[in-house]
């Protein structure tokens, strides 16, 4: 049995979390204010460090032969054939 099969999915705020993540969330909510501040500061630093890795992955995948190559080719084709609208036009119609 794989790890995902034995985890219960729980609905929280319209999203699904594994039991493990839900337990962590409950512990975070129970932290005293000072410890919560420390944890949130750590989490913000952690997120910044990992955002750089994600940016590098996107840049790598955007290179010729990368995983995003088929998507980029489709986008360029749509632009060349006039199948796109300016962003401000799309946002004005929302």
ABEGO torsion letter per residue (X at the ends): XBAAAABBBBBBGGBBBBAAAAAAAAAAAABBAAAAAAAAAAAAAAAAAAAAAAAAAAAAAABBGBAAAAAAAAAAAAAAAGABBBAAAAAAAX
